[in-house]
């Protein structure tokens, strides 16, 4: 099994940097930070034209915790600086697996 050491995050923004979104790339996880850094220019070329301004950053991942990570948190500052990290959320979900019948009906309609 391969371990993940870096994640490539690519963000596309408007000219004013006020409207930003993640852009999908063909390969976004890497075994080493060096592989991620080497792939970054190719990923940027692949998404060229999908947004007026595009920013990409390799994020470090602790291989010992790779199965625990469940979110990428990012923010683009007005100057174009991308702050981002791979994190483990604090959200815990518990369930006994049973719900009243009427709750099942209301949930299935949402």
C-alpha positions in Angstrom: 0.0 0.0 0.0 1.3 3.4 -0.9 1.5 6.1 1.7 0.6 9.7 1.0 3.1 12.4 2.0 1.6 15.4 0.0 -1.6 16.6 -1.5 -1.8 19.0 -4.4 -4.5 21.6 -4.0 -5.4 23.8 -7.0 -7.6 26.8 -6.6 -9.1 28.9 -9.3 -10.2 32.5 -8.6 -11.8 35.5 -10.2 -9.5 38.4 -11.2 -10.4 40.2 -7.9 -9.6 37.0 -5.8 -13.1 37.3 -4.2 -14.7 34.2 -5.8 -12.5 31.0 -5.5 -13.1 27.3 -5.9 -11.1 24.1 -5.9 -10.2 22.8 -9.4 -9.9 19.1 -10.0 -6.6 17.7 -11.2 -5.8 14.3 -12.6 -3.4 13.4 -9.8 -3.7 15.0 -6.4 -1.9 12.7 -3.9 1.8 11.9 -3.9 4.2 9.6 -1.9 6.7 12.4 -1.5 6.6 16.2 -1.3 9.2 16.3 -4.1 6.8 14.4 -6.5 4.1 16.9 -5.7 6.3 19.8 -6.4 7.5 18.3 -9.7 3.9 17.7 -10.8 2.6 21.2 -9.8 3.5 22.9 -13.1 1.9 20.2 -15.1 -1.3 20.4 -13.0 -1.3 24.2 -13.5 -1.0 23.7 -17.3 -3.9 21.2 -17.3 -6.3 23.7 -15.6 -5.2 26.7 -17.6 -8.2 28.7 -18.7 -10.6 27.3 -16.1 -10.3 30.5 -14.0 -8.7 33.9 -14.5 -6.2 33.3 -11.6 -5.0 29.9 -10.5 -3.0 29.0 -7.4 -1.5 25.6 -6.5 0.1 24.4 -3.4 1.5 21.1 -2.1 0.2 20.3 1.4 2.2 18.0 3.7 0.5 14.9 5.0 1.7 12.9 8.0 1.7 9.3 6.6 0.9 8.0 10.0 -2.3 9.9 10.0 -3.3 9.7 6.4 -6.5 7.6 7.1 -7.6 10.1 9.7 -7.4 13.3 7.5 -10.9 14.2 6.3 -10.8 17.8 5.1 -8.7 20.4 3.4 -9.1 23.8 4.8 -8.1 26.7 2.6 -8.4 30.5 2.3 -7.2 32.8 -0.5 -6.1 36.3 0.8 -6.8 39.4 -1.3 -3.1 39.5 -2.3 -3.3 36.0 -3.8 -1.6 34.1 -0.9 -3.1 30.6 -0.4 -3.3 29.5 3.2 -4.2 25.8 3.3 -3.8 22.6 5.4 -5.0 19.0 5.5 -6.8 18.5 8.8 -8.7 16.1 11.0 -12.1 17.4 11.9 -13.3 17.3 15.5 -16.7 16.1 14.4 -17.8 12.8 15.9 -20.9 11.0 14.8 -22.6 8.3 16.9 -25.6 6.3 16.0 -27.4 3.2 17.2 -28.5 2.5 13.7 -32.2 2.7 14.5 -34.6 5.6 13.8 -38.3 5.9 14.2 -40.2 5.2 11.0 -41.4 8.7 10.5 -37.9 10.1 10.9 -36.7 7.7 8.1 -39.4 9.1 5.9 -38.6 12.7 6.5 -34.8 12.1 6.0 -35.3 10.3 2.7 -37.3 13.3 1.2 -34.5 15.8 1.8 
